[in-house]
Amino acid sequence: FIIPEKSHARHVYSQLPEVPRKYFLVEPARRGTASCFILALSEIKRRKWNREAIMFLWADHLIQDRKGFAATANQAAKLAETKEQLVFTGVEPTYPSTGFGYMQKGKAVKNGKKQVYALKQFVEKPDRKTAEHYFKSKQYLWNTGYLTGTLETFERELQEHSPRLWNDYLALVATMNPLKRRRIYMNFISEPIDTALSEHIPDALVVPGTFDWVDVGSFQDLHKVSLQDEDGNYVSGEN
């Protein structure tokens, strides 16, 4: 599923003509990623996909190593299904960034030869000195925000750790009337999924991603991933 907001949905349709419209869940107004999250879960609930792993991703990231990403996604999915826990995906830092949130790795979890850790804690964007400490310690991963779990696990965690979001979810599940669902959604509080749920999970797992990753959140990042001439300039248009 792809979740665009109403004001730019038409642009997403035009960019992804190969995706059937039934796989777009259009947010009627911006209500934060937590609301998008339960909108998706309510649709999956309606389709009765209770046991399959669900992975939430963000649209403004660039990943070029598709095989590496697929391997990590499959690992997270299998863990989510067998361990019945939520699984976060991190990326090994390549420099001491002050622009990303971090996750601290806890104890290693037995999972064959693949690396899996208990998630010790989330850490917000650090100052320069703290970022350098994180980078040198090898105990921290960049937080991609990718979250994997089964519907049953998500429902359990919502009920236990985010009662408001759980009630919002139940309200969406209770009606299939599009107009009523829209009115319900418009009354939601705008909040990121991080603070609404993710940071409150006491027993989550984290897997280090085996792929390249760029969060295109600045002009510097955009320039880094754009085609450049021999002088390092990106040029668009005839002039």
N, C-alpha and C positions, 0 to 999 in steps of 0.2 A: 504494500500500500504506500501511496505517496500522499502527504498531507500538506497541501498549500493553503495559504490564507486567501479568502475570497477575492481581494483586490488584485492579486497577481496570478490567480489560477489559470487564466486564459493563456498567459505566457508559458506556464509549465505544460499545458496541453500542447501548445505548438512546438515546444522543444522535445516532447516525448510522444510523437504521434503513434508509435508502436505499442504504447501501453493503453489497454482498454479503459474507458472512462469509469467502469465499475471499480477499478482499483485506485481511484482518487477519492480521498475523504477530505472534502473542502471545509476548512475552518470558517464559520460564518463571520467571525471577527477575531482579532488577536487576543487570546486568553492565556498565553504562555505555554511552554512545552509540557507542563503537567496536564493541562487540559487536552492537548493533542494526544498525549499518551493514553488517557482513558478513553478518548474518542476511538482510537485504534483498537484498544482492548474490547470495547463494547461491540465493535463490528466483528471482531474475531470470536467473541462470545456468541454472537448471533449465528455464526457459521459452525459453532460447536467444535472448534479446533482446540480442545482442552489440553491435549498432551504434547502438542508439537512446540518446539522451541520458537520463541519470538525474539527477534533482534531489532532494537531501535538504533537507527543511524541518523546522522545529520547531513544535510544537503550541501553544506559549504566546505566540505573536505575534499582533498584530492588524494587518491590512492592509485598508483600506477601498477604496482605489483599485485595483479588480480589473483594469481595463484596463492601468493603468501597470505593475502586477505582471506581467501576462501578457506585455506587451511585453518587459520585462526578462528574464523566464524564457525566452522564445523566442530572445532575443539570446544568452543564455548557452548555450542548447542548440545553436544553430547553430555557435557558437564551439567548443564541446566536440567536435562532430562533425567540423568542418573542420580545426581546429588540432590535434586529438588531444591536448589539454591539459586539466588540471582548471581549472575556472572558478569563482571565488568571487564572491559578490554583496555589495557594500557599500552603505551609505546615507550620504549627505552629512550630517554632524553639524549639528544645529540649535542646539546649545548645547554648552559644554565639559563633557561628562559624565565623571564619574569612575567610573561604574557599568558602562560597556561596554568591551570590547576593541576595538582599532583595527587597521586595515590601512593601511600606507603605500603610496601609489601610486608605481610606477616610471615607466619610459618609456612614452609613449603608443604604442599599437599601431594600425597602419592598419586601419580597419574601416569604410570609407565615412564617413558623418557621425556614426556612433555612437561614444560614448566607450568605449575599452577600454585597460587599462593592464597592464603587467607588474606582478606583485605583488612589491614590494620586501621587505616584512617584516610579520610579525604583531607587534603590541605589546599587552601585557597592560593591564589596567585601570590608568590613570595617576593620579597625585596631581593636586590642583587646578591647580598651576602648569603641569605638563606638559600637562594637558588643555587649558588655555587656549592654550598654544603650538600644539598640534595643530589646534585650532579656527581660529586666526588664519592658520596656514600654508596652509590649503586643500589640503594634501597627504595628508590622512588621512581615511579613511572608517570609520564604525562597522562592526564586523564582525557581520553578521547570522548567520553560521554556515552560510549556504546554500551548498551545494557541488554543482557540476554536472560530469558527465563521462560517457563511455561505459563500458560494462562492461570493454572491452578496456583502456581507459586506467586505470581504477581497478585492474584486476588488475596492470598493469605497475608502477604506483606503489606498490601494496602490496608486491609482490615486491622492489622496489628499496629502499624506504624504511621498511618496517615488517615485517620478517621474521616476528615473532611473530604479528602479525595475519594475515599471509599464510598461515601454517601453520594458524591457527584457521579461516580461510576454507576452506582445502582439506579440513579435517576435516569441515566441514558439507556441502561439496559431495559428499564421498565416500559419504555415506549418505542414504537417503531414509526410513529407519526412524524414525518419530516419537520413540519412546522412547530410541533411541540418540542421536538429535540432541539431545534434551533433556539427556541425561547429558553429552554433549560440551559443550553450552552452559553448563551449571552449573559447569564447571571453568574457564571463561574468567576472565581477570583483568579487574576493573572499571576502565575507563579512558575518558576523553573522547576522541572522535575527533580533537579539536584536537591533543592531545599525542601521540596514537598515530600520526597520519598527517599531518594538514593542515600543521602547522608545519615538517614536514621536506621539503615539496615545493619544489624549487629553481626551477622554471620555470612556476609557476601564473600565471593571468591573473585580473584583477578587473574587474568592470563595476559602475559606480555605478547603483544602483536608481532608477528613475523612479516611485516610489510612496511613499505615507506608510507609516510603520512604527513600531509601538510594541511593545517587549518588555515584556510585562506581568509584571514581576518584583518588584513592590513594591505596597504599598497605595496609594502615591501614583500609580503608573501605573494601577492598577485604578480609582481614583477619576476619573482623567483621561478614561478611556474609557467611563465609566458615565453614564447619563442623570441629570441634576441638576435641582433646582428653581431658582427665581429667586435663592435665597440661596446657591446652590452646594453644596447638600446632596443626597446620594443617599439615597433612602428606599425601604425594602423592607418589605412587610407592612402590615397594617392599623394598627399602632400607631406 
